[in-house]
Amino acid sequence: MTYTVQIMASALKALGRLPRADQERIRDRIDALAFAQRPAGVAKMSGTEALYRIRVGDYRVVYQVRDEALLVLVIRVGHRKDVYRQR
């Protein structure tokens, strides 16, 4: 079953600031979440109930899976040193 993938405006803005080659790699991985919501290498984030992260080189994509709505919501995209910090 295919899920809908939505990217929050803040994550889309952060993605737009990255180098073009990295943007393409990250977009490919985000698009793949529609078919495999919890792919190999995914990690459930501690301290949260429903957040997951995937690695794309030095970057991380933090997202939430809403199975009841068949939705994957991308919350954050960023470098590994920054993405886990609270705003």
Secondary structure by P-SEA (a helix, b strand, c coil): cbbbbbbcaaaaaaaaaccaaaaaaaaaaaaacccccccccccccccccbbbbbbcccbbbbbcccccccbbbbccccccccccccc
